[in-house]
C-alpha cells in the first residue's frame, strides 16, 4: 500500500515501530520511491514504477528499531522519495467468520395508556471472544428507542443505540467493544402505550410488538459460532444501573418519517412550487450553490456581477478575468426559508467564480471557487490560488465539498478538468482519491459536479454530470456501491442531495432532450418517486438542490439567476369569512387588504349572510332587523351630538376649515400600515437595525459572519448595493 510522505519539505525517518504479529504476517518491507505502482489499490504486483529503495524490513515478531542519534533516512522534497510503499507477505492466517447474536424479548406486555414500558433482555456470555461491528434495532409502531450494551466488571459499554422508527439497517457498532467469556450482553427496548385501548403483546402480527437487538460480529474461524441468541428477562437489580441514554427516546422528525414511510406508499405525493417565494426579489447573480446552516436557514452562493462565459478560462484552465477583481457584492446570503427575506450577507471581495457550498457541524462554510481552483473554509484553504493542477496539492476547477460530521474528513469533487474525488483529513491532509465506479463498466467521471454524504449509510454520492448518473461509494474506502442512471435524466445530472431520499436535478442535453426537472428517488430501489418543476417558468440550468427538515426543497438556477422553492404542503387555500371568499396568503399586504375590505363592506356582508337561501326561514331575518333598528338610532344620535360639540369647539377657536373624517378609508389605512410594515424592503435600513446583525469583515468563512458594520446615519441608497448582486451581463454559457 502506498502512502504519500506527509510533507513537501526535507524530513528524516529515525524510528520504526512495527504494528504486526507473526500470527498473521510473515514479513514486511518498507520502500521509498517517487512513483508507486498504485496509490489506492491494496493487492498489486510490484512496488514502485521507478527504482525502489528499501528502508526497513521486519519478520517474526522483531522488536522496534531506533536509529542512532543524528542518523536518519532522508525523504521529502530533494530526496527523490515522495511515497512510502509497504509490502506485506501474509503467513498462515486463520480467517474470521461473521455471525449474528440476537437479544429478543418474548414476554413483554405494554399496558394501554401507560407512557413508558421497558423490555429488558440480558444473558451471560460463555463462549470465545466476539468482535461486534454492526447492530440493528427492531420494534413495531410503539417502539421509541432500542439500546444494546456489554457489561464487564459492572461497567456498561454501549454497542449501539437507535430509533426503531428510522430505517432498520445495520449501523456501525462501537469499535471499542469486544465481548469475552464472563461478560454480560444486555438490551432495553422502550415502548409507549399512549393512544392504545388494549394490552399489546409480543407477537408476529402488525398489531403485536417486537423487541429485538441484533449484533453482527466476527470471531476466529477455529471457534466460530454463526448464530447465538438471548431471550432471558434481565433482573431489575441489573438494569438499575443501565445508562440514562437508554431511557431517552430518539426524536424522529415528521419530515423524515414522511420521507421514509409515507412517500414510498402514497400515490398522491407531489412537490409543487411555492409561487409566492421569495416575497421580495433577492437580486442574485448566477446561483451556483445552496446549503442549509444549523438553524435550517437557506444559504445561497452566487456570482454577483461576475459570470462564467466562453472567455473566462484559457486552454490550460487558467482564469482570464482577474483584472475584474473579486466579486464586490455579498456572494453568500443567508435567507429565511419560509419567506425568502435576507438574514445575513457576507463574502464581499473574496470570490471570483463561486461554485459549490456546504456547512459542517461547527456551522462553517466550505466553498469552492473554479477561478481560484481552491476549496476554502474558516482560516483554511486547500489548493493554490489561480494555479490549476492535478496533484495532491492542487485542484482544477473543483465543483463541490462534502464534510463527514463524525470524522471531519473532507471530500472534494475535482471537477471540470480532473475526474476524481479527493479525500482529506479534518486538518486538510491529503488521504486518498478515486475515480468512477467499476460497475457495470469503468467509465471515467465526466465532470463530477455535486457531492452529498449519506450519514446513515456512511456513503458519499456523486452527481456525475455529463455521464447522466449518480454514483455512490463507501466514504471510508472509496469502494463503489451503486449507480443510479435513468432515461428520465436525459444524459445530465447537475446536483444531488439526500434526506432519507435522493433528490436530484438534471440539465439540458443536446443528444437526449428530455424535460429539465427535479427528481425524488428511493435510494434502495432506485425508483423515481416524484418529479417537479416550476409552474409558470421552466428550469434553464438548475445548478444545485437542497432540502430542509420540514420537507421543503430549494433549487438554484444559474441561468435564470433564481432560487425556486417546492413543497408538498399547499400554502394557499380559500375560506369563507363574513360571506367573502378570502385567499389566505402569507403576504402581509394581502392580509391587510382583506381585513380592510371586510370592514368597509360590513353592511353588505351582513346582508349577504342574512339573505335566505332556498328552504331557509325568513323569521330570523325579521327579528334581526327589528333588533338592529334601535341600535342604528342610538348610534346616529351619538354621532350627531359629537358633531355638534366639535363644530362648537371649532367656531369658538375661530377655525373655518372644512373637516372631512374618513375612518373607513381603505387608502388611508393602507397608507399608514404600509408606511410601517408593508412598504418596499430597504436593505440599507434593515441590516444595521436588525437584531443580531453584525457587519464585521469577512475574515472567517462561518455562518456567524457578515459584512462591515456602519451606522444608520451613514446609510445611503447607493451603499445598499453591497448587499444585493447587480444583474450580471448576459452570457451564452
Secondary structure, DSSP 8 states (H G I E B T S, - for coil): -EEE-S-SS-EEE-EE-----TTTEEEEEEEEESSBS-SS-SS-S-SBSS--EEEEEEETT---EE--TT--EEEBTTTTB-EEEEEEEE-S---EEEEEEEEEESS-EE-TT-S-EEEEEEEE--SS-BEEEEEEEE--TTEEEEEEEEEETTEEEEEEEE-TTS----EE--TT--B-TT-EEEEEEEE--TT-SS-EEB-SSTTSB-EEEEEEEEEEGGG--SEEEE--B--HHHHTTS-GGGGS-----HHHHIIIIIHHH-SS---EE-TT-SSS----SSEEEEEE-TT--EEEEE-TT----TTSB-TT--BS-GGG-S--S-SEEEE-TTT--EEEEE-TTS-SSEEEEEE-TT-BEEEEETTTTEEEETTEEES-TT---SSTT--SSEEEEEE-TTT--EEEEE-SS--EEEEE-TTS-EEEEE-S--SS-----S-EEEEEEETTTTEEEEEEGGGTEEEEEETTT--EEEEE--GGGTT-EEEEEESSSEEEEE---SSS-----EEEE-TTT--EEEEE--SSS--S-EEEEEE-TTS-EEEEETTTTEEEEEESS----EEEETTEEEE--S-HHHHHHHHHHHHHTHHHHHHHHHS--TT--SHHHHHHHHHHHHHHHHHHHHHHHHHHHHHHHHHHTT--------TT-HHHHHHHHIIIIIS---HHHHHHHSTT-------S-BTT-------GGG--TGGGGGGS---------
